[in-house]
Amino acid sequence: MKQLILLLAFYSCGTTSSNDSTQDSLVVKVGKQLDIKLEAVMGTGYSWALEDSSFTNYLSIDTSFVMSKPQEKEGAKENQVFRFTGLAKGVVTIHFLYRRPWEKDKEPADKKTFTITIE
């Protein structure tokens, strides 16, 4: 029972750090924050970017930042974090593209989609 409570507490914070699948589902409450962490190798010029802003009636993008791993060598993977706040109840899909910002005509190296339920 304690494990279930801890698991529910973790997911109610809405934090994810998974790059394993191309689509994930998350839940966040109205007024609460949601962090999405995506691994990136920033030194290569690649970074994650939102593909569109169709979610803005339900989620606000508060900030995005990079969390370096101090024990890692130069050029290692870092976590790029996007912080959202739930604004209104609903379900939205947000799309991220992993690409070099100056290579807009090239296909992204990776894509990631999140379906987010705002309660």
Buried (B, 14 or more C-beta within 10 A) or exposed (E): EEEEEEEEEEEEEBBBEEBEEEEBEBBBBEEBBBBBBBBBBBEEEBBBBBEEEEBEEBBEBEEBEEEEEEEEEEEEBBBBBBBBBBBEEBEBEBBBBBBEEEEEEEEBEBBBBBEBBBE
